Amino acid sequence: MTDTEIRHITPVGSNIFEDLGFEPAEAAQMKAQVQLEIDAAQSIKRQLMDEIAHWIEDNQLKQAEAAEVLNISRPRVSDVVNHKTTKFTIDALVAMLARTGKRVQVQVYT
């Protein structure tokens, strides 16, 4: 039997870690750390999307033409160009760049 009953929803802006029973100070720290990780991932996605958008522009491609090369639908090209970061994973964007002939190199800073 599958449990499909929703027992609790954490309101927007609240701290899910507090709802899970963590002490307020620890919950705040955990929430801040998660937000840093989300922000970093979004930044990487935006950079990759910028590269794809520049490739489209530099090659004067229509979105349908870019979609064919990138192996995605035309609406997905629009999502890339409009930086809809939540719709893509980093690895999907890296794969798209590879299809354009570009290579992605990761550099870690300390």
MOPAC internal coordinates of N, CA, C and O (Angstrom, degrees):
PM7 1SCF
backbone

  N    0.0000 0     0.00 0     0.00 0    0    0    0
  C    1.4490 1     0.00 0     0.00 0    1    0    0
  C    1.5341 1   109.08 1     0.00 0    2    1    0
  O    1.2310 1   120.67 1   -43.38 1    3    2    1
  N    1.3005 1   116.32 1   136.62 1    3    2    1
  C    1.4566 1   122.07 1  -178.97 1    5    3    2
  C    1.5157 1   109.91 1   -98.08 1    6    5    3
  O    1.2310 1   120.86 1   -46.83 1    7    6    5
  N    1.3228 1   115.96 1   133.17 1    7    6    5
  C    1.4609 1   121.22 1   178.09 1    9    7    6
  C    1.5187 1   108.22 1   -88.05 1   10    9    7
  O    1.2310 1   120.19 1   -72.80 1   11   10    9
  N    1.3203 1   117.25 1   107.20 1   11   10    9
  C    1.4627 1   120.98 1  -178.16 1   13   11   10
  C    1.5174 1   112.49 1  -111.70 1   14   13   11
  O    1.2310 1   120.17 1  -176.64 1   15   14   13
  N    1.3108 1   117.28 1     3.36 1   15   14   13
  C    1.4617 1   120.48 1  -179.17 1   17   15   14
  C    1.5266 1   110.08 1   -77.22 1   18   17   15
  O    1.2310 1   120.63 1   -51.94 1   19   18   17
  N    1.3157 1   116.40 1   128.06 1   19   18   17
  C    1.4602 1   121.34 1   177.54 1   21   19   18
  C    1.5212 1   107.77 1   -83.97 1   22   21   19
  O    1.2310 1   120.90 1   -57.96 1   23   22   21
  N    1.3213 1   115.89 1   122.04 1   23   22   21
  C    1.4601 1   120.17 1  -177.10 1   25   23   22
  C    1.5227 1   112.37 1   -97.70 1   26   25   23
  O    1.2310 1   120.75 1   150.99 1   27   26   25
  N    1.3332 1   116.16 1   -29.01 1   27   26   25
  C    1.4605 1   119.31 1  -176.46 1   29   27   26
  C    1.5226 1   109.08 1  -157.01 1   30   29   27
  O    1.2310 1   120.91 1   -39.02 1   31   30   29
  N    1.3081 1   115.87 1   140.98 1   31   30   29
  C    1.4587 1   122.11 1   173.90 1   33   31   30
  C    1.5197 1   107.21 1  -125.37 1   34   33   31
  O    1.2310 1   120.75 1   -52.86 1   35   34   33
  N    1.3306 1   116.17 1   127.14 1   35   34   33
  C    1.4611 1   120.55 1   176.88 1   37   35   34
  C    1.5225 1   108.05 1   -78.55 1   38   37   35
  O    1.2310 1   120.14 1   -59.25 1   39   38   37
  N    1.3309 1   117.34 1   120.75 1   39   38   37
  C    1.4686 1   119.90 1  -179.53 1   41   39   38
  C    1.5304 1   111.93 1   -62.75 1   42   41   39
  O    1.2310 1   120.97 1   -27.80 1   43   42   41
  N    1.3200 1   115.76 1   152.20 1   43   42   41
  C    1.4614 1   121.74 1   177.11 1   45   43   42
  C    1.5234 1   108.90 1   -56.60 1   46   45   43
  O    1.2310 1   120.94 1   -44.54 1   47   46   45
  N    1.3269 1   115.81 1   135.46 1   47   46   45
  C    1.4560 1   120.68 1   179.26 1   49   47   46
  C    1.5207 1   113.49 1    88.02 1   50   49   47
  O    1.2310 1   120.45 1   167.56 1   51   50   49
  N    1.3239 1   116.74 1   -12.44 1   51   50   49
  C    1.4629 1   120.31 1   177.80 1   53   51   50
  C    1.5227 1   109.18 1   -82.70 1   54   53   51
  O    1.2310 1   121.12 1    -3.22 1   55   54   53
  N    1.3185 1   115.47 1   176.78 1   55   54   53
  C    1.4539 1   120.78 1  -177.86 1   57   55   54
  C    1.5207 1   109.28 1  -111.35 1   58   57   55
  O    1.2310 1   120.64 1   -70.88 1   59   58   57
  N    1.3186 1   116.38 1   109.12 1   59   58   57
  C    1.4569 1   121.25 1  -178.53 1   61   59   58
  C    1.5252 1   111.51 1   -61.03 1   62   61   59
  O    1.2310 1   120.36 1   150.38 1   63   62   61
  N    1.3287 1   116.91 1   -29.62 1   63   62   61
  C    1.4556 1   119.74 1  -179.35 1   65   63   62
  C    1.5320 1   111.22 1   -67.95 1   66   65   63
  O    1.2310 1   120.33 1   144.87 1   67   66   65
  N    1.3243 1   116.97 1   -35.13 1   67   66   65
  C    1.4689 1   119.82 1   173.46 1   69   67   66
  C    1.5199 1   109.70 1   -65.20 1   70   69   67
  O    1.2310 1   120.89 1   137.36 1   71   70   69
  N    1.3341 1   115.90 1   -42.64 1   71   70   69
  C    1.4630 1   120.06 1   179.03 1   73   71   70
  C    1.5204 1   111.69 1   -61.40 1   74   73   71
  O    1.2310 1   120.52 1   152.02 1   75   74   73
  N    1.3289 1   116.62 1   -27.98 1   75   74   73
  C    1.4613 1   120.70 1   178.80 1   77   75   74
  C    1.5277 1   112.52 1   -84.03 1   78   77   75
  O    1.2310 1   120.38 1   178.30 1   79   78   77
  N    1.3321 1   116.87 1    -1.70 1   79   78   77
  C    1.4573 1   120.34 1   173.63 1   81   79   78
  C    1.5137 1   116.15 1   103.32 1   82   81   79
  O    1.2310 1   119.59 1  -175.21 1   83   82   81
  N    1.3206 1   118.39 1     4.79 1   83   82   81
  C    1.4596 1   120.05 1   177.57 1   85   83   82
  C    1.5239 1   109.57 1   -73.70 1   86   85   83
  O    1.2310 1   120.88 1   -28.32 1   87   86   85
  N    1.3274 1   115.92 1   151.68 1   87   86   85
  C    1.4570 1   120.99 1   176.83 1   89   87   86
  C    1.5307 1   108.71 1   -62.12 1   90   89   87
  O    1.2310 1   119.73 1   -32.67 1   91   90   89
  N    1.3384 1   118.13 1   147.33 1   91   90   89
  C    1.4693 1   120.74 1  -175.95 1   93   91   90
  C    1.5303 1   114.81 1   -52.52 1   94   93   91
  O    1.2310 1   119.79 1   136.99 1   95   94   93
  N    1.3293 1   118.01 1   -43.01 1   95   94   93
  C    1.4732 1   120.04 1  -179.07 1   97   95   94
  C    1.5241 1   111.07 1   -65.45 1   98   97   95
  O    1.2310 1   120.82 1   135.70 1   99   98   97
  N    1.3325 1   116.03 1   -44.30 1   99   98   97
  C    1.4650 1   119.95 1   179.29 1  101   99   98
  C    1.5282 1   110.49 1   -67.18 1  102  101   99
  O    1.2310 1   120.51 1   140.41 1  103  102  101
  N    1.3264 1   116.63 1   -39.59 1  103  102  101
  C    1.4674 1   121.42 1   179.06 1  105  103  102
  C    1.5236 1   110.64 1   -62.45 1  106  105  103
  O    1.2310 1   120.34 1   138.54 1  107  106  105
  N    1.3252 1   116.96 1   -41.46 1  107  106  105
  C    1.4683 1   120.86 1   179.10 1  109  107  106
  C    1.5245 1   110.63 1   -64.33 1  110  109  107
  O    1.2310 1   120.73 1   138.70 1  111  110  109
  N    1.3266 1   116.22 1   -41.30 1  111  110  109
  C    1.4620 1   120.63 1   178.97 1  113  111  110
  C    1.5295 1   110.43 1   -64.88 1  114  113  111
  O    1.2310 1   120.44 1   136.95 1  115  114  113
  N    1.3154 1   116.77 1   -43.05 1  115  114  113
  C    1.4611 1   120.89 1   179.79 1  117  115  114
  C    1.5282 1   110.93 1   -64.17 1  118  117  115
  O    1.2310 1   120.69 1   136.91 1  119  118  117
  N    1.3231 1   116.29 1   -43.09 1  119  118  117
  C    1.4656 1   120.73 1   179.54 1  121  119  118
  C    1.5271 1   110.17 1   -62.61 1  122  121  119
  O    1.2310 1   120.18 1   137.47 1  123  122  121
  N    1.3218 1   117.26 1   -42.53 1  123  122  121
  C    1.4664 1   121.34 1   179.63 1  125  123  122
  C    1.5264 1   110.73 1   -63.58 1  126  125  123
  O    1.2310 1   120.24 1   138.58 1  127  126  125
  N    1.3270 1   117.15 1   -41.42 1  127  126  125
  C    1.4673 1   121.23 1   179.70 1  129  127  126
  C    1.5271 1   110.88 1   -64.36 1  130  129  127
  O    1.2310 1   120.75 1   136.13 1  131  130  129
  N    1.3191 1   116.17 1   -43.87 1  131  130  129
  C    1.4641 1   120.25 1   178.77 1  133  131  130
  C    1.5274 1   110.15 1   -62.46 1  134  133  131
  O    1.2310 1   120.13 1   139.05 1  135  134  133
  N    1.3264 1   117.36 1   -40.95 1  135  134  133
  C    1.4620 1   120.42 1  -179.76 1  137  135  134
  C    1.5259 1   111.17 1   -64.16 1  138  137  135
  O    1.2310 1   120.35 1   141.87 1  139  138  137
  N    1.3383 1   116.95 1   -38.13 1  139  138  137
  C    1.4714 1   120.19 1   175.81 1  141  139  138
  C    1.5271 1   111.06 1   -60.92 1  142  141  139
  O    1.2310 1   120.74 1   138.28 1  143  142  141
  N    1.3336 1   116.18 1   -41.72 1  143  142  141
  C    1.4602 1   120.71 1   179.72 1  145  143  142
  C    1.5261 1   111.02 1   -66.32 1  146  145  143
  O    1.2310 1   120.44 1   138.84 1  147  146  145
  N    1.3218 1   116.76 1   -41.16 1  147  146  145
  C    1.4676 1   121.31 1   177.99 1  149  147  146
  C    1.5230 1   109.69 1   -63.31 1  150  149  147
  O    1.2310 1   120.45 1   133.52 1  151  150  149
  N    1.3233 1   116.75 1   -46.48 1  151  150  149
  C    1.4684 1   121.06 1  -179.80 1  153  151  150
  C    1.5298 1   111.52 1   -60.50 1  154  153  151
  O    1.2310 1   120.49 1   139.40 1  155  154  153
  N    1.3290 1   116.66 1   -40.60 1  155  154  153
  C    1.4659 1   120.54 1   179.45 1  157  155  154
  C    1.5275 1   110.69 1   -64.54 1  158  157  155
  O    1.2310 1   120.49 1   136.26 1  159  158  157
  N    1.3204 1   116.68 1   -43.74 1  159  158  157
  C    1.4686 1   120.51 1   179.09 1  161  159  158
  C    1.5256 1   110.89 1   -64.08 1  162  161  159
  O    1.2310 1   120.39 1   138.58 1  163  162  161
  N    1.3235 1   116.87 1   -41.42 1  163  162  161
  C    1.4679 1   120.61 1   179.05 1  165  163  162
  C    1.5255 1   110.52 1   -63.48 1  166  165  163
  O    1.2310 1   120.30 1   140.65 1  167  166  165
  N    1.3111 1   117.03 1   -39.35 1  167  166  165
  C    1.4608 1   121.33 1   178.87 1  169  167  166
  C    1.5321 1   111.04 1   -63.12 1  170  169  167
  O    1.2310 1   120.59 1   136.32 1  171  170  169
  N    1.3131 1   116.48 1   -43.68 1  171  170  169
  C    1.4664 1   120.87 1   177.96 1  173  171  170
  C    1.5260 1   109.93 1   -62.15 1  174  173  171
  O    1.2310 1   120.55 1   135.26 1  175  174  173
  N    1.3210 1   116.56 1   -44.74 1  175  174  173
  C    1.4684 1   120.31 1   179.65 1  177  175  174
  C    1.5235 1   111.18 1   -61.05 1  178  177  175
  O    1.2310 1   120.30 1   136.96 1  179  178  177
  N    1.3373 1   117.04 1   -43.04 1  179  178  177
  C    1.4691 1   120.05 1   179.08 1  181  179  178
  C    1.5300 1   111.15 1   -61.49 1  182  181  179
  O    1.2310 1   120.38 1   139.14 1  183  182  181
  N    1.3361 1   116.87 1   -40.86 1  183  182  181
  C    1.4669 1   120.15 1   178.62 1  185  183  182
  C    1.5274 1   110.87 1   -62.34 1  186  185  183
  O    1.2310 1   120.65 1   135.84 1  187  186  185
  N    1.3206 1   116.37 1   -44.16 1  187  186  185
  C    1.4624 1   120.31 1   179.53 1  189  187  186
  C    1.5254 1   110.84 1   -65.38 1  190  189  187
  O    1.2310 1   120.74 1   138.65 1  191  190  189
  N    1.3275 1   116.19 1   -41.35 1  191  190  189
  C    1.4684 1   120.63 1   178.41 1  193  191  190
  C    1.5264 1   110.90 1   -64.14 1  194  193  191
  O    1.2310 1   120.37 1   141.40 1  195  194  193
  N    1.3207 1   116.90 1   -38.60 1  195  194  193
  C    1.4670 1   120.65 1   176.50 1  197  195  194
  C    1.5259 1   110.98 1   -59.39 1  198  197  195
  O    1.2310 1   120.65 1   137.17 1  199  198  197
  N    1.3193 1   116.37 1   -42.83 1  199  198  197
  C    1.4726 1   120.51 1   179.54 1  201  199  198
  C    1.5239 1   110.96 1   -62.89 1  202  201  199
  O    1.2310 1   120.41 1   138.81 1  203  202  201
  N    1.3213 1   116.83 1   -41.19 1  203  202  201
  C    1.4667 1   120.26 1   178.69 1  205  203  202
  C    1.5235 1   110.04 1   -66.01 1  206  205  203
  O    1.2310 1   120.46 1   135.78 1  207  206  205
  N    1.3229 1   116.73 1   -44.22 1  207  206  205
  C    1.4683 1   120.86 1   179.58 1  209  207  206
  C    1.5275 1   110.70 1   -62.05 1  210  209  207
  O    1.2310 1   120.05 1   139.94 1  211  210  209
  N    1.3275 1   117.51 1   -40.06 1  211  210  209
  C    1.4711 1   121.04 1   178.28 1  213  211  210
  C    1.5223 1   110.55 1   -65.38 1  214  213  211
  O    1.2310 1   120.62 1   140.49 1  215  214  213
  N    1.3272 1   116.42 1   -39.51 1  215  214  213
  C    1.4619 1   120.68 1   177.82 1  217  215  214
  C    1.5309 1   110.08 1   -61.23 1  218  217  215
  O    1.2310 1   120.39 1   136.56 1  219  218  217
  N    1.3276 1   116.85 1   -43.44 1  219  218  217
  C    1.4707 1   121.02 1   178.26 1  221  219  218
  C    1.5263 1   109.99 1   -61.08 1  222  221  219
  O    1.2310 1   121.05 1   133.03 1  223  222  221
  N    1.3244 1   115.60 1   -46.97 1  223  222  221
  C    1.4701 1   120.89 1  -178.67 1  225  223  222
  C    1.5305 1   111.73 1   -65.95 1  226  225  223
  O    1.2310 1   120.72 1   133.16 1  227  226  225
  N    1.3257 1   116.23 1   -46.84 1  227  226  225
  C    1.4664 1   120.50 1  -178.38 1  229  227  226
  C    1.5292 1   112.23 1   -60.94 1  230  229  227
  O    1.2310 1   120.71 1   146.92 1  231  230  229
  N    1.3306 1   116.24 1   -33.08 1  231  230  229
  C    1.4602 1   121.15 1  -179.14 1  233  231  230
  C    1.5236 1   112.57 1   -95.39 1  234  233  231
  O    1.2310 1   121.08 1  -174.98 1  235  234  233
  N    1.3285 1   115.54 1     5.02 1  235  234  233
  C    1.4659 1   122.73 1   178.47 1  237  235  234
  C    1.5277 1   111.59 1    48.99 1  238  237  235
  O    1.2310 1   121.40 1  -132.02 1  239  238  237
  N    1.3368 1   114.93 1    47.98 1  239  238  237
  C    1.4620 1   120.47 1  -178.56 1  241  239  238
  C    1.5172 1   111.05 1   -92.06 1  242  241  239
  O    1.2310 1   121.47 1   -34.33 1  243  242  241
  N    1.3030 1   114.80 1   145.67 1  243  242  241
  C    1.4582 1   119.89 1   168.46 1  245  243  242
  C    1.5235 1   106.36 1   -79.24 1  246  245  243
  O    1.2310 1   120.45 1   -22.20 1  247  246  245
  N    1.3337 1   116.74 1   157.80 1  247  246  245
  C    1.4624 1   119.16 1  -177.77 1  249  247  246
  C    1.5254 1   111.83 1   -59.04 1  250  249  247
  O    1.2310 1   119.96 1   143.84 1  251  250  249
  N    1.3144 1   117.69 1   -36.16 1  251  250  249
  C    1.4688 1   120.45 1   179.17 1  253  251  250
  C    1.5298 1   110.89 1   -64.34 1  254  253  251
  O    1.2310 1   120.38 1   141.76 1  255  254  253
  N    1.3239 1   116.88 1   -38.24 1  255  254  253
  C    1.4682 1   120.79 1   178.27 1  257  255  254
  C    1.5254 1   110.55 1   -68.17 1  258  257  255
  O    1.2310 1   120.78 1   137.56 1  259  258  257
  N    1.3203 1   116.11 1   -42.44 1  259  258  257
  C    1.4673 1   120.44 1   177.84 1  261  259  258
  C    1.5233 1   110.33 1   -63.22 1  262  261  259
  O    1.2310 1   120.73 1   140.04 1  263  262  261
  N    1.3235 1   116.21 1   -39.96 1  263  262  261
  C    1.4673 1   120.78 1  -179.56 1  265  263  262
  C    1.5213 1   111.01 1   -59.12 1  266  265  263
  O    1.2310 1   120.85 1   139.81 1  267  266  265
  N    1.3221 1   115.97 1   -40.19 1  267  266  265
  C    1.4639 1   120.02 1  -179.59 1  269  267  266
  C    1.5291 1   110.93 1   -63.69 1  270  269  267
  O    1.2310 1   120.33 1   135.10 1  271  270  269
  N    1.3218 1   116.97 1   -44.90 1  271  270  269
  C    1.4673 1   120.84 1   179.85 1  273  271  270
  C    1.5274 1   110.63 1   -67.69 1  274  273  271
  O    1.2310 1   120.66 1   138.11 1  275  274  273
  N    1.3205 1   116.35 1   -41.89 1  275  274  273
  C    1.4664 1   121.17 1  -176.69 1  277  275  274
  C    1.5225 1   112.89 1   -77.53 1  278  277  275
  O    1.2310 1   120.85 1   168.18 1  279  278  277
  N    1.3409 1   115.98 1   -11.82 1  279  278  277
  C    1.4624 1   122.18 1  -179.34 1  281  279  278
  C    1.5292 1   111.76 1    63.83 1  282  281  279
  O    1.2310 1   121.52 1  -137.83 1  283  282  281
  N    1.3359 1   114.69 1    42.17 1  283  282  281
  C    1.4598 1   121.72 1   176.02 1  285  283  282
  C    1.5256 1   107.85 1  -135.85 1  286  285  283
  O    1.2310 1   120.47 1    -8.46 1  287  286  285
  N    1.3212 1   116.71 1   171.54 1  287  286  285
  C    1.4644 1   120.27 1   178.78 1  289  287  286
  C    1.5299 1   110.46 1   -78.43 1  290  289  287
  O    1.2310 1   120.55 1   -19.62 1  291  290  289
  N    1.3262 1   116.55 1   160.38 1  291  290  289
  C    1.4571 1   121.22 1   178.87 1  293  291  290
  C    1.5261 1   111.54 1   -59.79 1  294  293  291
  O    1.2310 1   118.93 1   138.24 1  295  294  293
  N    1.3519 1   119.65 1   -41.76 1  295  294  293
  C    1.4689 1   118.42 1   177.01 1  297  295  294
  C    1.5357 1   113.25 1   -61.79 1  298  297  295
  O    1.2310 1   120.48 1   149.72 1  299  298  297
  N    1.3385 1   116.69 1   -30.28 1  299  298  297
  C    1.4690 1   119.38 1   177.80 1  301  299  298
  C    1.5302 1   110.52 1   -69.43 1  302  301  299
  O    1.2310 1   120.12 1   146.55 1  303  302  301
  N    1.3278 1   117.38 1   -33.45 1  303  302  301
  C    1.4676 1   120.40 1   175.26 1  305  303  302
  C    1.5230 1   108.80 1   -61.86 1  306  305  303
  O    1.2310 1   120.75 1   136.57 1  307  306  305
  N    1.3198 1   116.18 1   -43.43 1  307  306  305
  C    1.4651 1   120.64 1   177.57 1  309  307  306
  C    1.5252 1   110.70 1   -59.16 1  310  309  307
  O    1.2310 1   120.67 1   138.81 1  311  310  309
  N    1.3304 1   116.33 1   -41.19 1  311  310  309
  C    1.4672 1   120.31 1   178.23 1  313  311  310
  C    1.5272 1   111.21 1   -62.05 1  314  313  311
  O    1.2310 1   120.33 1   140.73 1  315  314  313
  N    1.3201 1   116.98 1   -39.27 1  315  314  313
  C    1.4719 1   120.86 1   178.33 1  317  315  314
  C    1.5238 1   109.84 1   -64.99 1  318  317  315
  O    1.2310 1   120.59 1   129.65 1  319  318  317
  N    1.3270 1   116.48 1   -50.35 1  319  318  317
  C    1.4634 1   121.63 1  -177.10 1  321  319  318
  C    1.5309 1   111.07 1   -61.67 1  322  321  319
  O    1.2310 1   120.66 1   147.02 1  323  322  321
  N    1.3286 1   116.34 1   -32.98 1  323  322  321
  C    1.4676 1   121.30 1  -179.10 1  325  323  322
  C    1.5277 1   113.20 1   -92.60 1  326  325  323
  O    1.2310 1   120.52 1  -165.89 1  327  326  325
  N    1.3299 1   116.61 1    14.11 1  327  326  325
  C    1.4716 1   123.18 1   175.41 1  329  327  326
  C    1.5298 1   113.68 1    54.52 1  330  329  327
  O    1.2310 1   120.09 1  -135.44 1  331  330  329
  N    1.2988 1   117.44 1    44.56 1  331  330  329
  C    1.4692 1   121.02 1   175.40 1  333  331  330
  C    1.5332 1   107.53 1   -82.89 1  334  333  331
  O    1.2310 1   121.64 1  -104.16 1  335  334  333
  N    1.3176 1   114.47 1    75.84 1  335  334  333
  C    1.4658 1   121.76 1  -170.31 1  337  335  334
  C    1.5206 1   113.73 1   -62.49 1  338  337  335
  O    1.2310 1   120.02 1   150.60 1  339  338  337
  N    1.3230 1   117.56 1   -29.40 1  339  338  337
  C    1.4646 1   118.88 1  -177.41 1  341  339  338
  C    1.5237 1   112.49 1   -71.26 1  342  341  339
  O    1.2310 1   120.10 1   167.37 1  343  342  341
  N    1.3133 1   117.41 1   -12.63 1  343  342  341
  C    1.4633 1   120.81 1  -177.65 1  345  343  342
  C    1.5320 1   113.35 1   -89.61 1  346  345  343
  O    1.2310 1   120.16 1   176.53 1  347  346  345
  N    1.3308 1   117.30 1    -3.47 1  347  346  345
  C    1.4581 1   120.38 1  -174.69 1  349  347  346
  C    1.5190 1   111.22 1  -135.57 1  350  349  347
  O    1.2310 1   121.42 1   -31.05 1  351  350  349
  N    1.3227 1   114.88 1   148.95 1  351  350  349
  C    1.4613 1   120.28 1   171.03 1  353  351  350
  C    1.5283 1   107.67 1   -93.54 1  354  353  351
  O    1.2310 1   121.15 1   -19.70 1  355  354  353
  N    1.3031 1   115.41 1   160.30 1  355  354  353
  C    1.4616 1   120.06 1   178.07 1  357  355  354
  C    1.5242 1   110.12 1   -60.84 1  358  357  355
  O    1.2310 1   120.25 1   136.98 1  359  358  357
  N    1.3351 1   117.13 1   -43.02 1  359  358  357
  C    1.4634 1   119.03 1  -177.95 1  361  359  358
  C    1.5235 1   112.07 1   -65.51 1  362  361  359
  O    1.2310 1   119.47 1   146.85 1  363  362  361
  N    1.3322 1   118.62 1   -33.15 1  363  362  361
  C    1.4688 1   120.69 1   176.89 1  365  363  362
  C    1.5261 1   110.38 1   -65.41 1  366  365  363
  O    1.2310 1   120.45 1   139.48 1  367  366  365
  N    1.3274 1   116.74 1   -40.52 1  367  366  365
  C    1.4658 1   120.61 1   179.14 1  369  367  366
  C    1.5283 1   111.29 1   -68.27 1  370  369  367
  O    1.2310 1   120.39 1   141.62 1  371  370  369
  N    1.3255 1   116.86 1   -38.38 1  371  370  369
  C    1.4689 1   120.84 1   176.88 1  373  371  370
  C    1.5311 1   109.64 1   -63.15 1  374  373  371
  O    1.2310 1   120.42 1   138.77 1  375  374  373
  N    1.3326 1   116.80 1   -41.23 1  375  374  373
  C    1.4673 1   120.62 1   178.48 1  377  375  374
  C    1.5269 1   110.94 1   -63.01 1  378  377  375
  O    1.2310 1   120.33 1   140.06 1  379  378  377
  N    1.3291 1   116.98 1   -39.94 1  379  378  377
  C    1.4674 1   120.15 1   177.56 1  381  379  378
  C    1.5245 1   110.41 1   -62.04 1  382  381  379
  O    1.2310 1   120.60 1   135.64 1  383  382  381
  N    1.3150 1   116.46 1   -44.36 1  383  382  381
  C    1.4669 1   119.79 1   178.99 1  385  383  382
  C    1.5267 1   111.11 1   -62.08 1  386  385  383
  O    1.2310 1   120.38 1   142.57 1  387  386  385
  N    1.3154 1   116.88 1   -37.43 1  387  386  385
  C    1.4677 1   120.25 1   177.70 1  389  387  386
  C    1.5247 1   110.23 1   -61.85 1  390  389  387
  O    1.2310 1   120.48 1   143.24 1  391  390  389
  N    1.3275 1   116.69 1   -36.76 1  391  390  389
  C    1.4705 1   120.17 1   179.02 1  393  391  390
  C    1.5275 1   111.87 1   -67.49 1  394  393  391
  O    1.2310 1   120.26 1   159.39 1  395  394  393
  N    1.3208 1   117.11 1   -20.61 1  395  394  393
  C    1.4702 1   120.43 1   177.72 1  397  395  394
  C    1.5283 1   111.09 1   -86.62 1  398  397  395
  O    1.2310 1   120.68 1   173.92 1  399  398  397
  N    1.3242 1   116.31 1    -6.08 1  399  398  397
  C    1.4611 1   120.65 1  -177.65 1  401  399  398
  C    1.5157 1   113.12 1    94.34 1  402  401  399
  O    1.2310 1   120.66 1  -178.26 1  403  402  401
  N    1.3225 1   116.34 1     1.74 1  403  402  401
  C    1.4686 1   120.11 1   179.49 1  405  403  402
  C    1.5246 1   109.42 1   -90.65 1  406  405  403
  O    1.2310 1   121.21 1   -29.76 1  407  406  405
  N    1.3134 1   115.29 1   150.24 1  407  406  405
  C    1.4616 1   121.49 1   175.71 1  409  407  406
  C    1.5138 1   108.45 1  -110.12 1  410  409  407
  O    1.2310 1   121.20 1   -34.30 1  411  410  409
  N    1.3052 1   115.31 1   145.70 1  411  410  409
  C    1.4638 1   121.20 1   177.55 1  413  411  410
  C    1.5170 1   107.64 1  -111.12 1  414  413  411
  O    1.2310 1   121.12 1   -48.02 1  415  414  413
  N    1.3143 1   115.47 1   131.98 1  415  414  413
  C    1.4579 1   121.13 1   177.18 1  417  415  414
  C    1.5171 1   107.53 1  -121.13 1  418  417  415
  O    1.2310 1   120.69 1   -47.59 1  419  418  417
  N    1.3146 1   116.28 1   132.41 1  419  418  417
  C    1.4602 1   121.42 1   179.73 1  421  419  418
  C    1.5189 1   108.58 1   -97.07 1  422  421  419
  O    1.2310 1   121.18 1   -45.33 1  423  422  421
  N    1.3233 1   115.36 1   134.67 1  423  422  421
  C    1.4528 1   120.39 1   177.84 1  425  423  422
  C    1.5199 1   107.56 1  -127.33 1  426  425  423
  O    1.2310 1   120.61 1   -50.36 1  427  426  425
  N    1.3150 1   116.45 1   129.64 1  427  426  425
  C    1.4573 1   121.87 1  -178.15 1  429  427  426
  C    1.5211 1   108.89 1  -104.07 1  430  429  427
  O    1.2310 1   120.96 1   -48.48 1  431  430  429
  N    1.3218 1   115.77 1   131.52 1  431  430  429
  C    1.4671 1   121.98 1   178.98 1  433  431  430
  C    1.5231 1   109.31 1  -108.82 1  434  433  431
  O    1.2310 1   120.84 1   -30.84 1  435  434  433
  N    1.3146 1   115.99 1   149.16 1  435  434  433
  C    1.4684 1   119.76 1   176.57 1  437  435  434
  C    1.5059 1   110.50 1  -113.26 1  438  437  435
  O    1.2310 1   120.10 1   180.00 1  439  438  437

